[in-house]
Amino acid sequence: MAAPDWLTARPIAHRGLHDRAAGIPENTIAAAEAAIAGGYAIECDVQPSLDGEAMVFHDEGLGRLTTSSEPTASRNAADLSKLAVAGTQQRIPTLPEFLGMIAGRTPLIIEVKTQFNEDPRLSHRVAEVIAGYTGPVALKSFDPRIVAALGELAKGVPRGIVAEKSQEDPSYARLTRTQRFGLANMLHLHQSRPDFVSWRVDDLPGGVPYLCRQLGRMPVMTWTVRTDDQRKTAAAHADQMVFEGFRP
């Protein structure tokens, strides 16, 4: 499918319009409400709970943002939903709760987190949840297998691949050198068939996103834009930015 115009029409607030100093943590209801009030689209992350719910949370572990230290996937959704985020009154929302609050008021781009372990359960749950959602929503992942699977699980929903030119982050540790090379050079396109590309801003300009944009007609959104220089790069080489730390 062709990516819809709404996908890149507005700047996209990274994990919502969060401001920890102001008591608005990332990936919370408050951050989403702030983004909507500012007229921005929203990007969020989902991780699985122990009982299979999609939780709006970025990290595999709870330690950075809560007083718990266990893996996120070691706790049931009901327990996770009780945890205070960054010492505020905000709690970890479930994806159904998050969608219910947004209620189609702004576009939502959901990143399905991955451990590159071929576990399909989170993808199935996300597809199940958004099946009844009528607002503008798109899905993306760093894992091309997830992007490919979502083509069948969530037909008609725009899908994107999140990528960068090198894979030095610890999250890639499970992958072989060959697999990392394939990610950096998008050698999975014949299988993943994304509708858009989400490319790291500090890796722009680059041959891969240029070809995807110009020849593949795939819009490029770029992450995560935090500085004036990055904003100029995004304007020159991408169709929209995922931003944080300022208001466009």
ChimeraX commands (.cxc) that place a marker at each C-alpha (Angstrom):
marker #1 position 0.00,0.00,0.00 radius 0.5
marker #1 position 1.07,3.62,-0.46 radius 0.5
marker #1 position 1.81,5.44,2.78 radius 0.5
marker #1 position -1.06,7.81,3.61 radius 0.5
marker #1 position -0.49,11.56,3.67 radius 0.5
marker #1 position -1.31,11.80,7.38 radius 0.5
marker #1 position 1.72,9.71,8.23 radius 0.5
marker #1 position 4.13,12.60,7.64 radius 0.5
marker #1 position 1.78,15.60,7.84 radius 0.5
marker #1 position 2.73,16.57,11.41 radius 0.5
marker #1 position 5.94,16.45,13.46 radius 0.5
marker #1 position 5.91,13.29,15.57 radius 0.5
marker #1 position 6.46,13.58,19.32 radius 0.5
marker #1 position 8.94,10.90,20.40 radius 0.5
marker #1 position 7.24,8.79,23.08 radius 0.5
marker #1 position 4.70,11.59,23.33 radius 0.5
marker #1 position 5.46,15.20,24.22 radius 0.5
marker #1 position 7.27,14.23,27.39 radius 0.5
marker #1 position 9.06,16.49,29.84 radius 0.5
marker #1 position 10.37,14.61,32.85 radius 0.5
marker #1 position 11.28,17.80,34.69 radius 0.5
marker #1 position 7.67,18.92,34.39 radius 0.5
marker #1 position 6.37,15.57,35.65 radius 0.5
marker #1 position 5.36,14.26,32.22 radius 0.5
marker #1 position 7.27,11.00,31.59 radius 0.5
marker #1 position 7.68,9.32,28.22 radius 0.5
marker #1 position 5.09,6.90,26.86 radius 0.5
marker #1 position 2.42,7.95,29.34 radius 0.5
marker #1 position -1.13,9.23,29.05 radius 0.5
marker #1 position 0.08,12.68,30.11 radius 0.5
marker #1 position 2.72,12.74,27.33 radius 0.5
marker #1 position 0.11,11.74,24.77 radius 0.5
marker #1 position -2.32,14.41,25.96 radius 0.5
marker #1 position 0.43,17.03,25.75 radius 0.5
marker #1 position 1.23,15.99,22.17 radius 0.5
marker #1 position -2.42,16.20,21.17 radius 0.5
marker #1 position -2.73,19.64,22.77 radius 0.5
marker #1 position 0.34,20.76,20.80 radius 0.5
marker #1 position -1.02,19.49,17.49 radius 0.5
marker #1 position 1.60,16.75,17.06 radius 0.5
marker #1 position 1.42,13.12,16.03 radius 0.5
marker #1 position 2.59,10.57,18.59 radius 0.5
marker #1 position 5.18,7.81,18.47 radius 0.5
marker #1 position 5.06,5.19,21.22 radius 0.5
marker #1 position 6.70,1.86,22.03 radius 0.5
marker #1 position 5.15,-1.40,23.16 radius 0.5
marker #1 position 6.67,-4.20,25.20 radius 0.5
marker #1 position 4.95,-7.45,26.20 radius 0.5
marker #1 position 3.74,-8.25,29.69 radius 0.5
marker #1 position 4.03,-11.73,31.17 radius 0.5
marker #1 position 0.40,-12.46,30.35 radius 0.5
marker #1 position 0.64,-11.23,26.77 radius 0.5
marker #1 position -0.66,-7.68,26.91 radius 0.5
marker #1 position 0.98,-4.91,24.88 radius 0.5
marker #1 position 2.28,-2.31,27.34 radius 0.5
marker #1 position 3.19,1.22,26.27 radius 0.5
marker #1 position 6.77,1.19,27.53 radius 0.5
marker #1 position 10.16,1.42,25.85 radius 0.5
marker #1 position 12.60,-0.63,27.88 radius 0.5
marker #1 position 13.04,-4.39,28.26 radius 0.5
marker #1 position 13.72,-3.71,31.94 radius 0.5
marker #1 position 11.80,-1.63,34.47 radius 0.5
marker #1 position 14.79,-0.11,36.26 radius 0.5
marker #1 position 15.26,3.16,34.37 radius 0.5
marker #1 position 11.75,4.48,34.91 radius 0.5
marker #1 position 10.26,2.64,37.88 radius 0.5
marker #1 position 11.28,1.48,41.34 radius 0.5
marker #1 position 11.28,-2.13,40.16 radius 0.5
marker #1 position 14.25,-3.79,38.49 radius 0.5
marker #1 position 12.79,-6.87,36.83 radius 0.5
marker #1 position 12.39,-7.43,33.09 radius 0.5
marker #1 position 9.21,-5.79,31.84 radius 0.5
marker #1 position 7.99,-9.12,30.47 radius 0.5
marker #1 position 8.27,-10.76,33.92 radius 0.5
marker #1 position 5.22,-8.94,35.32 radius 0.5
marker #1 position 1.53,-9.28,34.46 radius 0.5
marker #1 position -0.25,-6.32,32.88 radius 0.5
marker #1 position -2.24,-5.60,36.04 radius 0.5
marker #1 position 0.98,-5.34,38.06 radius 0.5
marker #1 position 2.74,-3.20,35.45 radius 0.5
marker #1 position -0.22,-0.84,35.30 radius 0.5
marker #1 position 0.22,-0.06,38.98 radius 0.5
marker #1 position 3.85,1.03,38.67 radius 0.5
marker #1 position 4.57,4.75,38.95 radius 0.5
marker #1 position 6.62,6.06,36.03 radius 0.5
marker #1 position 9.59,8.28,36.93 radius 0.5
marker #1 position 8.21,8.98,40.38 radius 0.5
marker #1 position 5.02,10.66,39.09 radius 0.5
marker #1 position 1.32,9.87,39.29 radius 0.5
marker #1 position 1.52,8.43,35.78 radius 0.5
marker #1 position 1.33,4.66,35.35 radius 0.5
marker #1 position 2.38,2.30,32.54 radius 0.5
marker #1 position -0.62,2.17,30.18 radius 0.5
marker #1 position -1.78,-0.82,28.22 radius 0.5
marker #1 position -2.08,-0.32,24.47 radius 0.5
marker #1 position -5.90,-0.62,24.62 radius 0.5
marker #1 position -5.98,2.09,27.30 radius 0.5
marker #1 position -3.64,4.30,25.26 radius 0.5
marker #1 position -5.71,3.96,22.10 radius 0.5
marker #1 position -8.90,4.60,24.03 radius 0.5
marker #1 position -7.50,7.88,25.32 radius 0.5
marker #1 position -6.17,9.08,21.94 radius 0.5
marker #1 position -9.44,8.11,20.26 radius 0.5
marker #1 position -8.35,9.15,16.77 radius 0.5
marker #1 position -7.49,12.74,17.74 radius 0.5
marker #1 position -4.00,12.52,16.22 radius 0.5
marker #1 position -1.97,9.98,14.23 radius 0.5
marker #1 position -0.23,7.31,16.29 radius 0.5
marker #1 position 2.87,5.39,15.20 radius 0.5
marker #1 position 3.47,2.29,17.32 radius 0.5
marker #1 position 6.93,0.75,17.49 radius 0.5
marker #1 position 6.73,-2.96,18.22 radius 0.5
marker #1 position 9.86,-3.66,20.26 radius 0.5
marker #1 position 11.88,-6.75,19.52 radius 0.5
marker #1 position 14.51,-9.00,21.02 radius 0.5
marker #1 position 15.17,-10.49,17.55 radius 0.5
marker #1 position 14.06,-13.87,18.89 radius 0.5
marker #1 position 11.20,-14.63,16.46 radius 0.5
marker #1 position 8.58,-14.55,19.23 radius 0.5
marker #1 position 5.34,-13.59,17.45 radius 0.5
marker #1 position 3.10,-13.01,20.45 radius 0.5
marker #1 position 3.51,-9.23,20.79 radius 0.5
marker #1 position 2.87,-8.71,17.08 radius 0.5
marker #1 position -0.30,-10.78,17.29 radius 0.5
marker #1 position -1.55,-8.83,20.31 radius 0.5
marker #1 position -0.83,-5.45,18.74 radius 0.5
marker #1 position -2.67,-6.46,15.57 radius 0.5
marker #1 position -5.58,-7.72,17.65 radius 0.5
marker #1 position -5.83,-4.47,19.61 radius 0.5
marker #1 position -5.67,-2.10,16.63 radius 0.5
marker #1 position -8.15,-4.15,14.60 radius 0.5
marker #1 position -11.00,-2.26,16.22 radius 0.5
marker #1 position -9.35,1.15,16.18 radius 0.5
marker #1 position -10.72,3.69,13.71 radius 0.5
marker #1 position -8.13,6.46,14.12 radius 0.5
marker #1 position -4.97,6.94,12.01 radius 0.5
marker #1 position -2.41,4.39,13.16 radius 0.5
marker #1 position 0.80,2.92,11.76 radius 0.5
marker #1 position 3.17,0.21,12.94 radius 0.5
marker #1 position 6.95,-0.05,12.79 radius 0.5
marker #1 position 9.80,-2.17,14.12 radius 0.5
marker #1 position 13.56,-2.61,13.91 radius 0.5
marker #1 position 12.88,-6.26,13.13 radius 0.5
marker #1 position 12.06,-6.94,9.46 radius 0.5
marker #1 position 10.41,-10.23,10.38 radius 0.5
marker #1 position 7.92,-8.35,12.53 radius 0.5
marker #1 position 7.28,-5.84,9.74 radius 0.5
marker #1 position 6.66,-8.71,7.31 radius 0.5
marker #1 position 4.36,-10.53,9.75 radius 0.5
marker #1 position 2.31,-7.41,10.39 radius 0.5
marker #1 position 1.56,-7.26,6.69 radius 0.5
marker #1 position -0.61,-10.33,7.21 radius 0.5
marker #1 position -1.72,-9.71,10.78 radius 0.5
marker #1 position -2.78,-6.08,10.28 radius 0.5
marker #1 position -3.73,-5.80,6.63 radius 0.5
marker #1 position -4.29,-2.27,5.44 radius 0.5
marker #1 position -2.28,-0.70,8.27 radius 0.5
marker #1 position 0.85,1.21,7.17 radius 0.5
marker #1 position 4.07,-0.55,8.25 radius 0.5
marker #1 position 7.57,0.81,8.53 radius 0.5
marker #1 position 11.09,-0.40,9.16 radius 0.5
marker #1 position 13.24,1.41,11.73 radius 0.5
marker #1 position 16.88,1.39,10.69 radius 0.5
marker #1 position 20.34,2.91,10.94 radius 0.5
marker #1 position 23.63,2.43,9.13 radius 0.5
marker #1 position 25.44,0.55,11.93 radius 0.5
marker #1 position 24.35,-1.89,14.59 radius 0.5
marker #1 position 26.63,-1.27,17.57 radius 0.5
marker #1 position 23.87,-0.88,20.14 radius 0.5
marker #1 position 23.63,-3.81,22.63 radius 0.5
marker #1 position 20.11,-4.52,21.40 radius 0.5
marker #1 position 21.66,-6.06,18.27 radius 0.5
marker #1 position 23.87,-8.45,20.26 radius 0.5
marker #1 position 21.77,-11.49,19.31 radius 0.5
marker #1 position 22.39,-10.96,15.60 radius 0.5
marker #1 position 25.22,-12.28,13.45 radius 0.5
marker #1 position 27.47,-9.98,11.45 radius 0.5
marker #1 position 25.64,-11.04,8.29 radius 0.5
marker #1 position 22.26,-10.22,9.82 radius 0.5
marker #1 position 23.51,-6.80,10.91 radius 0.5
marker #1 position 24.83,-6.09,7.43 radius 0.5
marker #1 position 21.42,-7.00,6.04 radius 0.5
marker #1 position 19.69,-4.55,8.38 radius 0.5
marker #1 position 22.09,-1.70,7.58 radius 0.5
marker #1 position 21.61,-2.19,3.84 radius 0.5
marker #1 position 17.91,-3.09,3.89 radius 0.5
marker #1 position 18.53,-6.42,2.19 radius 0.5
marker #1 position 15.22,-7.66,3.58 radius 0.5
marker #1 position 13.00,-5.35,1.47 radius 0.5
marker #1 position 11.74,-8.16,-0.73 radius 0.5
marker #1 position 10.35,-9.83,2.41 radius 0.5
marker #1 position 9.49,-7.00,4.79 radius 0.5
marker #1 position 7.98,-4.72,2.11 radius 0.5
marker #1 position 7.58,-1.66,4.36 radius 0.5
marker #1 position 5.44,1.32,3.41 radius 0.5
marker #1 position 7.81,3.80,5.04 radius 0.5
marker #1 position 11.29,4.05,6.52 radius 0.5
marker #1 position 12.26,5.44,9.92 radius 0.5
marker #1 position 15.98,6.28,9.71 radius 0.5
marker #1 position 18.39,7.60,12.35 radius 0.5
marker #1 position 18.94,11.32,11.85 radius 0.5
marker #1 position 22.69,11.22,12.49 radius 0.5
marker #1 position 23.00,8.72,9.64 radius 0.5
marker #1 position 21.51,11.16,7.11 radius 0.5
marker #1 position 22.16,11.71,4.29 radius 0.5
marker #1 position 22.71,8.12,3.22 radius 0.5
marker #1 position 22.41,5.99,0.14 radius 0.5
marker #1 position 19.89,3.52,1.53 radius 0.5
marker #1 position 17.27,6.02,2.73 radius 0.5
marker #1 position 17.83,8.12,-0.41 radius 0.5
marker #1 position 17.06,5.19,-2.68 radius 0.5
marker #1 position 14.07,4.12,-0.59 radius 0.5
marker #1 position 12.69,7.64,-0.77 radius 0.5
marker #1 position 13.44,8.46,-4.41 radius 0.5
marker #1 position 13.08,5.10,-6.14 radius 0.5
marker #1 position 10.95,3.15,-3.70 radius 0.5
marker #1 position 8.61,6.09,-3.09 radius 0.5
marker #1 position 8.72,5.33,0.62 radius 0.5
marker #1 position 8.47,8.38,2.88 radius 0.5
marker #1 position 11.35,8.73,5.35 radius 0.5
marker #1 position 10.73,9.84,8.91 radius 0.5
marker #1 position 13.87,10.42,10.92 radius 0.5
marker #1 position 14.65,9.91,14.62 radius 0.5
marker #1 position 15.37,11.31,17.11 radius 0.5
marker #1 position 15.69,15.02,16.33 radius 0.5
marker #1 position 16.86,17.04,19.32 radius 0.5
marker #1 position 19.09,19.86,18.01 radius 0.5
marker #1 position 18.90,22.65,15.44 radius 0.5
marker #1 position 21.49,20.92,13.26 radius 0.5
marker #1 position 19.51,17.66,13.34 radius 0.5
marker #1 position 16.37,19.58,12.46 radius 0.5
marker #1 position 18.08,21.05,9.39 radius 0.5
marker #1 position 19.24,17.58,8.37 radius 0.5
marker #1 position 15.70,16.24,8.76 radius 0.5
marker #1 position 14.29,19.05,6.64 radius 0.5
marker #1 position 16.80,18.38,3.87 radius 0.5
marker #1 position 16.73,14.58,3.76 radius 0.5
marker #1 position 13.47,13.30,5.29 radius 0.5
marker #1 position 9.74,13.78,4.97 radius 0.5
marker #1 position 9.07,14.20,8.67 radius 0.5
marker #1 position 10.88,14.07,12.02 radius 0.5
marker #1 position 10.39,12.25,15.28 radius 0.5
marker #1 position 11.45,14.87,17.81 radius 0.5
marker #1 position 11.91,15.45,21.53 radius 0.5
marker #1 position 13.19,18.15,23.89 radius 0.5
marker #1 position 11.66,21.11,22.01 radius 0.5
marker #1 position 8.49,22.19,20.24 radius 0.5
marker #1 position 8.67,22.55,16.43 radius 0.5
marker link #1:1,2 radius 0.2
marker link #1:2,3 radius 0.2
marker link #1:3,4 radius 0.2
marker link #1:4,5 radius 0.2
marker link #1:5,6 radius 0.2
marker link #1:6,7 radius 0.2
marker link #1:7,8 radius 0.2
marker link #1:8,9 radius 0.2
marker link #1:9,10 radius 0.2
marker link #1:10,11 radius 0.2
marker link #1:11,12 radius 0.2
marker link #1:12,13 radius 0.2
marker link #1:13,14 radius 0.2
marker link #1:14,15 radius 0.2
marker link #1:15,16 radius 0.2
marker link #1:16,17 radius 0.2
marker link #1:17,18 radius 0.2
marker link #1:18,19 radius 0.2
marker link #1:19,20 radius 0.2
marker link #1:20,21 radius 0.2
marker link #1:21,22 radius 0.2
marker link #1:22,23 radius 0.2
marker link #1:23,24 radius 0.2
marker link #1:24,25 radius 0.2
marker link #1:25,26 radius 0.2
marker link #1:26,27 radius 0.2
marker link #1:27,28 radius 0.2
marker link #1:28,29 radius 0.2
marker link #1:29,30 radius 0.2
marker link #1:30,31 radius 0.2
marker link #1:31,32 radius 0.2
marker link #1:32,33 radius 0.2
marker link #1:33,34 radius 0.2
marker link #1:34,35 radius 0.2
marker link #1:35,36 radius 0.2
marker link #1:36,37 radius 0.2
marker link #1:37,38 radius 0.2
marker link #1:38,39 radius 0.2
marker link #1:39,40 radius 0.2
marker link #1:40,41 radius 0.2
marker link #1:41,42 radius 0.2
marker link #1:42,43 radius 0.2
marker link #1:43,44 radius 0.2
marker link #1:44,45 radius 0.2
marker link #1:45,46 radius 0.2
marker link #1:46,47 radius 0.2
marker link #1:47,48 radius 0.2
marker link #1:48,49 radius 0.2
marker link #1:49,50 radius 0.2
marker link #1:50,51 radius 0.2
marker link #1:51,52 radius 0.2
marker link #1:52,53 radius 0.2
marker link #1:53,54 radius 0.2
marker link #1:54,55 radius 0.2
marker link #1:55,56 radius 0.2
marker link #1:56,57 radius 0.2
marker link #1:57,58 radius 0.2
marker link #1:58,59 radius 0.2
marker link #1:59,60 radius 0.2
marker link #1:60,61 radius 0.2
marker link #1:61,62 radius 0.2
marker link #1:62,63 radius 0.2
marker link #1:63,64 radius 0.2
marker link #1:64,65 radius 0.2
marker link #1:65,66 radius 0.2
marker link #1:66,67 radius 0.2
marker link #1:67,68 radius 0.2
marker link #1:68,69 radius 0.2
marker link #1:69,70 radius 0.2
marker link #1:70,71 radius 0.2
marker link #1:71,72 radius 0.2
marker link #1:72,73 radius 0.2
marker link #1:73,74 radius 0.2
marker link #1:74,75 radius 0.2
marker link #1:75,76 radius 0.2
marker link #1:76,77 radius 0.2
marker link #1:77,78 radius 0.2
marker link #1:78,79 radius 0.2
marker link #1:79,80 radius 0.2
marker link #1:80,81 radius 0.2
marker link #1:81,82 radius 0.2
marker link #1:82,83 radius 0.2
marker link #1:83,84 radius 0.2
marker link #1:84,85 radius 0.2
marker link #1:85,86 radius 0.2
marker link #1:86,87 radius 0.2
marker link #1:87,88 radius 0.2
marker link #1:88,89 radius 0.2
marker link #1:89,90 radius 0.2
marker link #1:90,91 radius 0.2
marker link #1:91,92 radius 0.2
marker link #1:92,93 radius 0.2
marker link #1:93,94 radius 0.2
marker link #1:94,95 radius 0.2
marker link #1:95,96 radius 0.2
marker link #1:96,97 radius 0.2
marker link #1:97,98 radius 0.2
marker link #1:98,99 radius 0.2
marker link #1:99,100 radius 0.2
marker link #1:100,101 radius 0.2
marker link #1:101,102 radius 0.2
marker link #1:102,103 radius 0.2
marker link #1:103,104 radius 0.2
marker link #1:104,105 radius 0.2
marker link #1:105,106 radius 0.2
marker link #1:106,107 radius 0.2
marker link #1:107,108 radius 0.2
marker link #1:108,109 radius 0.2
marker link #1:109,110 radius 0.2
marker link #1:110,111 radius 0.2
marker link #1:111,112 radius 0.2
marker link #1:112,113 radius 0.2
marker link #1:113,114 radius 0.2
marker link #1:114,115 radius 0.2
marker link #1:115,116 radius 0.2
marker link #1:116,117 radius 0.2
marker link #1:117,118 radius 0.2
marker link #1:118,119 radius 0.2
marker link #1:119,120 radius 0.2
marker link #1:120,121 radius 0.2
marker link #1:121,122 radius 0.2
marker link #1:122,123 radius 0.2
marker link #1:123,124 radius 0.2
marker link #1:124,125 radius 0.2
marker link #1:125,126 radius 0.2
marker link #1:126,127 radius 0.2
marker link #1:127,128 radius 0.2
marker link #1:128,129 radius 0.2
marker link #1:129,130 radius 0.2
marker link #1:130,131 radius 0.2
marker link #1:131,132 radius 0.2
marker link #1:132,133 radius 0.2
marker link #1:133,134 radius 0.2
marker link #1:134,135 radius 0.2
marker link #1:135,136 radius 0.2
marker link #1:136,137 radius 0.2
marker link #1:137,138 radius 0.2
marker link #1:138,139 radius 0.2
marker link #1:139,140 radius 0.2
marker link #1:140,141 radius 0.2
marker link #1:141,142 radius 0.2
marker link #1:142,143 radius 0.2
marker link #1:143,144 radius 0.2
marker link #1:144,145 radius 0.2
marker link #1:145,146 radius 0.2
marker link #1:146,147 radius 0.2
marker link #1:147,148 radius 0.2
marker link #1:148,149 radius 0.2
marker link #1:149,150 radius 0.2
marker link #1:150,151 radius 0.2
marker link #1:151,152 radius 0.2
marker link #1:152,153 radius 0.2
marker link #1:153,154 radius 0.2
marker link #1:154,155 radius 0.2
marker link #1:155,156 radius 0.2
marker link #1:156,157 radius 0.2
marker link #1:157,158 radius 0.2
marker link #1:158,159 radius 0.2
marker link #1:159,160 radius 0.2
marker link #1:160,161 radius 0.2
marker link #1:161,162 radius 0.2
marker link #1:162,163 radius 0.2
marker link #1:163,164 radius 0.2
marker link #1:164,165 radius 0.2
marker link #1:165,166 radius 0.2
marker link #1:166,167 radius 0.2
marker link #1:167,168 radius 0.2
marker link #1:168,169 radius 0.2
marker link #1:169,170 radius 0.2
marker link #1:170,171 radius 0.2
marker link #1:171,172 radius 0.2
marker link #1:172,173 radius 0.2
marker link #1:173,174 radius 0.2
marker link #1:174,175 radius 0.2
marker link #1:175,176 radius 0.2
marker link #1:176,177 radius 0.2
marker link #1:177,178 radius 0.2
marker link #1:178,179 radius 0.2
marker link #1:179,180 radius 0.2
marker link #1:180,181 radius 0.2
marker link #1:181,182 radius 0.2
marker link #1:182,183 radius 0.2
marker link #1:183,184 radius 0.2
marker link #1:184,185 radius 0.2
marker link #1:185,186 radius 0.2
marker link #1:186,187 radius 0.2
marker link #1:187,188 radius 0.2
marker link #1:188,189 radius 0.2
marker link #1:189,190 radius 0.2
marker link #1:190,191 radius 0.2
marker link #1:191,192 radius 0.2
marker link #1:192,193 radius 0.2
marker link #1:193,194 radius 0.2
marker link #1:194,195 radius 0.2
marker link #1:195,196 radius 0.2
marker link #1:196,197 radius 0.2
marker link #1:197,198 radius 0.2
marker link #1:198,199 radius 0.2
marker link #1:199,200 radius 0.2
marker link #1:200,201 radius 0.2
marker link #1:201,202 radius 0.2
marker link #1:202,203 radius 0.2
marker link #1:203,204 radius 0.2
marker link #1:204,205 radius 0.2
marker link #1:205,206 radius 0.2
marker link #1:206,207 radius 0.2
marker link #1:207,208 radius 0.2
marker link #1:208,209 radius 0.2
marker link #1:209,210 radius 0.2
marker link #1:210,211 radius 0.2
marker link #1:211,212 radius 0.2
marker link #1:212,213 radius 0.2
marker link #1:213,214 radius 0.2
marker link #1:214,215 radius 0.2
marker link #1:215,216 radius 0.2
marker link #1:216,217 radius 0.2
marker link #1:217,218 radius 0.2
marker link #1:218,219 radius 0.2
marker link #1:219,220 radius 0.2
marker link #1:220,221 radius 0.2
marker link #1:221,222 radius 0.2
marker link #1:222,223 radius 0.2
marker link #1:223,224 radius 0.2
marker link #1:224,225 radius 0.2
marker link #1:225,226 radius 0.2
marker link #1:226,227 radius 0.2
marker link #1:227,228 radius 0.2
marker link #1:228,229 radius 0.2
marker link #1:229,230 radius 0.2
marker link #1:230,231 radius 0.2
marker link #1:231,232 radius 0.2
marker link #1:232,233 radius 0.2
marker link #1:233,234 radius 0.2
marker link #1:234,235 radius 0.2
marker link #1:235,236 radius 0.2
marker link #1:236,237 radius 0.2
marker link #1:237,238 radius 0.2
marker link #1:238,239 radius 0.2
marker link #1:239,240 radius 0.2
marker link #1:240,241 radius 0.2
marker link #1:241,242 radius 0.2
marker link #1:242,243 radius 0.2
marker link #1:243,244 radius 0.2
marker link #1:244,245 radius 0.2
marker link #1:245,246 radius 0.2
marker link #1:246,247 radius 0.2
marker link #1:247,248 radius 0.2
view
